Amino acid sequence: MAQGEDADSDDDGQRSPPGGAPVSDTPERSRWIERFPVFQDRPWLGVVATLVLAAVAFAVREGVDPWMPAGFPYVTFFPAIIVTSFLFGARLGAVSAVICGFLAWYFFLAPRYSFAVDRGVTVALGFYLFVVVTDLVLVHWMQSGNRRLAAEREANRVLAETRELLFRELQHRVSNNLQVAAALLTVQTRQLADPDARAALSEASRRLELIGRISRQLYDTSGAAQMLVPFLDELCRSVIDASGRTDVGVAVTGDPAIRIEPDAAIPTALIVAESVANAIEHGFARDRAGKIEVRVLRDTATGELVVNVEDDGHGLPDDFDGGAPASLGLRIATMLAKSRGGRFDLARAAGTRATLTLPGT
């Protein structure tokens, strides 16, 4: 049994910090970055924007030139190149680097207004080339990594959708097959004359149908633990509906934080369903209305999970032996409880109280 308490989880399975605000801004930022470079489908817009950025960089450099000391010919061109490569890709970044390089060489490298080459110009151009190539390579690597990340995320999304579809189809087929098996047993029951055999097949058919209903209720591709109180509430109402009794009510209460793992849900549900069905069959005559209360709690001393199913019906017969129940359903409930390391007991109360106790985790 793997029941656990997870009060800090959101309904969608994402964990929230103690303050309660979900942490979701980081994935949004990463997806925003993955949109670059832009204008891949309209390259002419990227070209125009590249020329505009180069012109702005030149205008700013020309405007601050009177206040700039010697030795800073590229100070406004480097940002234009980096922004261009980041927004529009490494190719247009290289185009911007060439344009800005010639502008800086002609207008701001001595001797100005010429493409003269000397030792100082060679060193300056070599430094410029080293910086822009490094920037372009880094931006290109970043954008290539973002593209791969986006492709992997899309592949994972498709895989998750496929898995969910296959899981849903599997659950649907398993539930349908159980319903078909239950229907076949019902048909076979009608052909039997022995009342004991008819009763046995009818019970088997009811249990198969119940397991199919539980399988549908437990549908969750993540395999996460489910909240036990609403799970049992829906289950108990289904059992009462299947009995055809409209004069028997049910109330399921308890700690809403208690959860149950899928592998423990079916045996637990079968035990509770058997207790409810037994209360309807033996606790209430056809002309007697009643109520069934199901309480889910955790023993604070031992950590055990306790599920009480109590009715206000006729109660147990005087010759009832809790150590050796004659009913097949009660024997099955006892066996299932022991298989989970727990115990199942029946006792007299206002009517009858069935108690399922399972070890805590």
C-alpha positions as CSV (number, residue, x, y, z in Angstrom):
1,M,0.0,0.0,0.0
2,A,1.5,3.4,-0.9
3,Q,-0.8,6.0,0.3
4,G,0.7,9.4,0.7
5,E,-0.2,13.0,1.5
6,D,0.6,15.7,-1.0
7,A,-1.2,18.8,0.1
8,D,1.2,21.1,-1.7
9,S,0.5,19.7,-5.2
10,D,-1.6,21.5,-7.7
11,D,-4.4,19.7,-9.5
12,D,-2.4,19.5,-12.7
13,G,0.5,17.7,-11.0
14,Q,2.8,20.7,-10.8
15,R,4.4,21.3,-7.4
16,S,4.1,24.7,-5.9
17,P,6.6,26.4,-3.6
18,P,5.6,26.9,0.1
19,G,4.1,30.3,-0.8
20,G,1.7,28.7,-3.2
21,A,2.8,30.4,-6.4
22,P,3.7,28.0,-9.1
23,V,7.1,28.3,-10.7
24,S,6.4,28.6,-14.4
25,D,8.3,31.7,-15.6
26,T,11.5,29.9,-16.5
27,P,10.0,27.6,-19.2
28,E,8.1,30.6,-20.6
29,R,11.4,32.5,-20.9
30,S,13.2,29.6,-22.6
31,R,10.4,29.2,-25.1
32,W,10.6,33.0,-25.9
33,I,14.3,32.7,-26.6
34,E,13.7,29.7,-28.9
35,R,11.7,32.0,-31.3
36,F,14.9,33.6,-32.5
37,P,16.1,34.2,-35.1
38,V,13.0,36.0,-36.5
39,F,11.9,36.8,-40.0
40,Q,13.1,33.5,-41.4
41,D,10.1,33.4,-43.7
42,R,10.6,37.0,-44.7
43,P,14.3,37.5,-45.2
44,W,14.0,41.0,-46.8
45,L,12.7,42.3,-43.4
46,G,15.8,41.0,-41.8
47,V,18.0,42.7,-44.4
48,V,16.2,46.0,-44.0
49,A,16.5,45.8,-40.2
50,T,20.2,44.9,-40.5
51,L,20.9,48.0,-42.6
52,V,18.9,50.2,-40.2
53,L,20.9,48.9,-37.2
54,A,24.2,49.5,-39.0
55,A,23.0,53.0,-39.9
56,V,22.0,53.8,-36.3
57,A,25.3,52.5,-35.0
58,F,27.2,54.7,-37.5
59,A,25.0,57.8,-36.6
60,V,25.6,57.3,-32.9
61,R,29.3,56.8,-33.4
62,E,29.5,59.9,-35.6
63,G,27.5,61.9,-33.0
64,V,29.7,61.0,-30.1
65,D,32.9,61.2,-32.0
66,P,33.9,64.7,-30.7
67,W,33.8,63.4,-27.1
68,M,35.4,60.0,-27.8
69,P,39.1,59.5,-27.1
70,A,41.3,57.9,-29.8
71,G,41.2,54.1,-30.0
72,F,37.5,53.3,-29.9
73,P,36.4,53.0,-33.6
74,Y,34.1,50.0,-33.0
75,V,32.4,51.0,-29.7
76,T,28.9,51.4,-31.2
77,F,29.2,48.8,-34.0
78,F,29.8,45.8,-31.7
79,P,26.3,46.1,-30.1
80,A,24.7,46.4,-33.6
81,I,26.4,43.2,-34.8
82,I,25.4,41.3,-31.7
83,V,21.8,42.4,-31.8
84,T,21.6,41.7,-35.5
85,S,23.0,38.2,-35.1
86,F,20.8,37.5,-32.1
87,L,17.6,38.7,-33.8
88,F,18.1,37.7,-37.4
89,G,20.7,34.9,-37.4
90,A,24.4,34.6,-37.9
91,R,24.3,35.2,-41.6
92,L,22.8,38.7,-41.3
93,G,25.1,39.2,-38.3
94,A,28.1,38.5,-40.7
95,V,26.6,41.0,-43.2
96,S,26.3,43.5,-40.4
97,A,29.9,42.8,-39.4
98,V,31.2,43.5,-42.9
99,I,29.2,46.7,-43.3
100,C,30.2,48.0,-39.8
101,G,33.8,47.0,-40.4
102,F,34.1,49.0,-43.5
103,L,32.3,52.0,-42.0
104,A,34.6,52.0,-39.0
105,W,37.7,51.5,-41.2
106,Y,36.8,54.3,-43.5
107,F,35.5,56.9,-41.1
108,F,37.1,56.3,-37.7
109,L,40.5,54.6,-38.3
110,A,43.4,56.8,-39.0
111,P,44.1,58.0,-41.6
112,R,40.4,58.8,-41.9
113,Y,38.3,58.7,-45.0
114,S,40.5,56.1,-46.7
115,F,41.0,52.4,-46.7
116,A,44.7,52.8,-46.1
117,V,46.5,49.8,-44.5
118,D,49.3,50.1,-42.1
119,R,50.5,48.3,-39.0
120,G,48.0,50.1,-36.7
121,V,45.1,49.5,-39.0
122,T,46.0,45.8,-39.4
123,V,46.1,45.3,-35.6
124,A,42.7,47.1,-35.2
125,L,41.1,45.1,-38.0
126,G,42.5,41.9,-36.6
127,F,41.1,42.7,-33.2
128,Y,37.7,43.6,-34.8
129,L,37.7,40.4,-36.8
130,F,38.5,38.2,-33.7
131,V,35.7,39.8,-31.6
132,V,33.0,39.6,-34.2
133,V,33.8,36.0,-35.2
134,T,33.7,35.0,-31.5
135,D,30.3,36.8,-31.1
136,L,28.8,35.2,-34.2
137,V,30.0,31.7,-33.3
138,L,28.6,32.0,-29.8
139,V,25.2,33.3,-31.0
140,H,25.1,30.6,-33.7
141,W,25.8,27.9,-31.1
142,M,23.1,29.2,-28.8
143,Q,20.5,29.4,-31.5
144,S,21.4,25.9,-32.8
145,G,21.0,24.6,-29.3
146,N,17.6,26.3,-28.9
147,R,16.4,24.8,-32.2
148,R,17.5,21.3,-31.0
149,L,15.8,21.9,-27.7
150,A,12.6,23.0,-29.4
151,A,12.7,19.9,-31.7
152,E,13.2,17.6,-28.7
153,R,10.4,19.3,-26.8
154,E,8.0,18.8,-29.7
155,A,9.1,15.2,-30.1
156,N,8.5,14.6,-26.4
157,R,5.1,16.3,-26.7
158,V,4.1,14.0,-29.6
159,L,5.4,11.0,-27.7
160,A,3.4,11.9,-24.6
161,E,0.3,12.4,-26.6
162,T,0.8,9.0,-28.3
163,R,1.4,7.3,-24.9
164,E,-1.7,8.9,-23.5
165,L,-3.7,7.8,-26.5
166,L,-2.4,4.2,-26.2
167,F,-3.0,4.2,-22.5
168,R,-6.5,5.4,-22.9
169,E,-7.2,2.8,-25.6
170,L,-5.7,0.1,-23.4
171,Q,-7.9,1.1,-20.4
172,H,-10.9,1.3,-22.7
173,R,-10.3,-2.2,-24.1
174,V,-9.6,-3.7,-20.7
175,S,-12.7,-2.2,-19.2
176,N,-14.8,-3.3,-22.2
177,N,-13.4,-6.9,-22.0
178,L,-14.3,-7.0,-18.3
179,Q,-17.8,-5.8,-19.1
180,V,-18.2,-8.4,-21.8
181,A,-17.0,-11.1,-19.4
182,A,-19.5,-9.9,-16.8
183,A,-22.3,-10.0,-19.4
184,L,-21.3,-13.6,-20.5
185,L,-21.5,-14.7,-16.9
186,T,-24.9,-13.0,-16.5
187,V,-26.1,-14.9,-19.6
188,Q,-24.7,-18.2,-18.2
189,T,-26.5,-17.5,-14.9
190,R,-29.9,-17.6,-16.6
191,Q,-29.2,-21.1,-17.9
192,L,-28.5,-22.6,-14.5
193,A,-31.2,-24.2,-12.3
194,D,-29.0,-24.6,-9.2
195,P,-29.7,-21.5,-7.0
196,D,-26.2,-21.7,-5.4
197,A,-24.5,-21.8,-8.8
198,R,-26.7,-18.9,-10.0
199,A,-25.8,-16.9,-6.9
200,A,-22.0,-17.6,-7.4
201,L,-22.0,-16.7,-11.0
202,S,-24.1,-13.5,-10.3
203,E,-21.6,-12.4,-7.7
204,A,-18.7,-13.1,-10.0
205,S,-20.4,-11.1,-12.7
206,R,-21.0,-8.2,-10.3
207,R,-17.3,-8.2,-9.2
208,L,-16.0,-8.2,-12.8
209,E,-18.3,-5.3,-13.7
210,L,-17.1,-3.4,-10.6
211,I,-13.4,-4.0,-11.5
212,G,-14.1,-2.6,-15.0
213,R,-15.8,0.4,-13.5
214,I,-12.8,1.0,-11.1
215,S,-10.4,0.7,-14.0
216,R,-12.1,3.5,-15.8
217,Q,-12.2,5.6,-12.7
218,L,-8.4,5.1,-12.1
219,Y,-7.5,6.4,-15.6
220,D,-4.4,8.5,-15.2
221,T,-1.4,8.3,-17.6
222,S,0.9,9.7,-15.0
223,G,0.2,6.9,-12.6
224,A,-0.1,9.5,-9.8
225,A,-1.8,8.7,-6.5
226,Q,-5.4,9.7,-6.4
227,M,-7.3,11.4,-3.5
228,L,-9.0,8.6,-1.7
229,V,-12.2,10.4,-0.4
230,P,-13.6,11.4,-3.8
231,F,-12.5,8.1,-5.3
232,L,-14.5,6.1,-2.7
233,D,-17.4,8.5,-2.9
234,E,-17.9,7.9,-6.6
235,L,-17.3,4.1,-6.1
236,C,-19.9,3.8,-3.3
237,R,-22.5,5.7,-5.2
238,S,-21.9,3.5,-8.2
239,V,-22.5,0.4,-6.0
240,I,-25.8,1.8,-4.7
241,D,-26.9,2.7,-8.2
242,A,-26.1,-0.8,-9.4
243,S,-28.2,-2.3,-6.6
244,G,-31.3,-0.4,-7.7
245,R,-32.0,1.0,-4.2
246,T,-33.0,4.6,-4.1
247,D,-33.9,4.6,-0.4
248,V,-30.3,3.9,0.8
249,G,-28.0,6.9,1.1
250,V,-24.2,7.1,1.4
251,A,-21.9,9.7,2.8
252,V,-18.1,9.5,2.4
253,T,-16.0,11.8,4.7
254,G,-12.4,12.0,5.8
255,D,-9.1,13.7,5.3
256,P,-9.0,15.0,1.7
257,A,-5.2,14.9,1.7
258,I,-5.0,11.1,1.9
259,R,-4.1,9.6,-1.4
260,I,-3.9,6.1,-2.8
261,E,-1.5,4.6,-5.3
262,P,-3.1,2.8,-8.4
263,D,-1.7,-0.6,-7.5
264,A,-3.5,-0.5,-4.1
265,A,-6.7,1.2,-5.4
266,I,-8.4,-1.9,-6.9
267,P,-8.1,-4.2,-3.8
268,T,-9.1,-1.3,-1.5
269,A,-12.0,-0.4,-3.7
270,L,-13.1,-4.0,-3.9
271,I,-13.1,-4.3,-0.1
272,V,-15.1,-1.1,0.4
273,A,-17.5,-2.0,-2.4
274,E,-18.0,-5.5,-0.9
275,S,-18.7,-3.8,2.5
276,V,-21.3,-1.5,1.0
277,A,-22.9,-4.2,-1.1
278,N,-23.1,-6.4,2.0
279,A,-24.7,-3.6,4.0
280,I,-27.3,-3.1,1.3
281,E,-28.1,-6.9,1.0
282,H,-28.1,-7.9,4.7
283,G,-28.5,-4.6,6.6
284,F,-31.6,-3.3,4.9
285,A,-34.7,-5.2,4.0
286,R,-36.5,-4.2,0.8
287,D,-39.0,-2.1,2.8
288,R,-36.4,-0.5,5.1
289,A,-34.5,2.7,4.1
290,G,-31.2,3.4,5.6
291,K,-27.8,5.2,5.4
292,I,-24.3,4.1,5.0
293,E,-21.4,6.2,6.3
294,V,-17.8,5.7,5.0
295,R,-15.1,7.5,7.0
296,V,-11.4,7.7,5.9
297,L,-8.8,8.6,8.5
298,R,-5.2,8.1,9.4
299,D,-4.4,6.8,12.9
300,T,-2.1,9.5,14.3
301,A,-0.4,7.0,16.7
302,T,0.4,4.2,14.2
303,G,0.1,6.0,10.9
304,E,-2.3,3.3,9.7
305,L,-5.0,4.1,7.2
306,V,-8.4,3.2,8.4
307,V,-11.6,3.0,6.4
308,N,-14.8,2.5,8.3
309,V,-18.0,1.4,6.5
310,E,-21.0,1.7,9.0
311,D,-24.7,1.3,8.4
312,D,-27.7,1.7,10.5
313,G,-29.3,-1.6,9.4
314,H,-30.3,-4.8,11.1
315,G,-26.8,-5.6,12.4
316,L,-24.9,-8.8,12.5
317,P,-26.7,-12.1,13.4
318,D,-26.2,-13.5,16.9
319,D,-24.3,-16.5,15.6
320,F,-21.9,-14.5,13.4
321,D,-18.2,-15.6,13.7
322,G,-15.9,-12.9,12.7
323,G,-12.9,-15.2,12.6
324,A,-14.4,-17.5,10.0
325,P,-17.0,-15.6,7.9
326,A,-19.3,-17.8,5.9
327,S,-19.9,-15.3,3.1
328,L,-17.6,-15.6,0.1
329,G,-17.5,-11.8,-0.2
330,L,-16.3,-11.3,3.3
331,R,-13.6,-14.0,2.8
332,I,-12.4,-12.2,-0.3
333,A,-12.3,-8.9,1.6
334,T,-10.3,-10.5,4.4
335,M,-7.9,-12.1,1.9
336,L,-7.4,-8.8,0.0
337,A,-6.7,-6.9,3.2
338,K,-4.1,-9.5,4.2
339,S,-2.5,-9.3,0.8
340,R,-1.9,-5.6,1.4
341,G,-0.5,-6.2,4.9
342,G,-3.7,-5.1,6.6
343,R,-6.8,-6.5,8.2
344,F,-10.5,-6.5,7.7
345,D,-13.0,-6.7,10.6
346,L,-16.7,-6.7,11.2
347,A,-18.3,-5.5,14.4
348,R,-21.7,-4.6,15.8
349,A,-22.5,-0.9,16.1
350,A,-25.8,0.9,15.5
351,G,-26.0,-1.5,12.7
352,T,-22.8,-3.1,11.3
353,R,-19.3,-1.6,11.1
354,A,-16.8,-2.9,8.6
355,T,-13.2,-1.7,9.2
356,L,-10.4,-1.9,6.8
357,T,-7.0,-1.1,8.3
358,L,-3.9,-0.8,6.1
359,P,-0.3,0.0,7.1
360,G,0.9,3.5,6.7
361,T,3.8,4.7,4.6
